[in-house]
């Protein structure tokens, strides 16, 4: 029997607010604002989680880690990603690769890209070569473009067999 493959896609967006650290891909990045949310609001990891859950056809991040549950208040999203990677393994799949894009006018992601890749890869039990982290600006358009939000997209390929 041929290997079964599944593709999942995820997207997330959070507003930038003062008084919070900016966490992307499990890495705290020096910046004058952070992302608003119930957990650490790591938009990149949230998109990756939704991609993994989508590939499993198992809901979304809000179904598994609802913002109405105090257990997830200020949670490190990278730990939630580890838990979802466990769900993937328990379902009999392995992650072939994860491709992500951060959309933000600032801060620059390039100086942090390799550490972000390493953190995400470690959480997923992958070598960094299987994790892609790209960054784009929104060319001044929309909430990402005016600097009031950061969004991220992710796509993942799972394989069983």
Beta strands, then each sheet from edge to edge (+ up, - down):
strand 1: 4-17
strand 2: 22-24
strand 3: 27-29
strand 4: 34-35
strand 5: 94-103
strand 6: 131-136
strand 7: 149-160
sheet 1: 4+ 1- 7+ 5- 6-
sheet 2: 2+ 3-
end
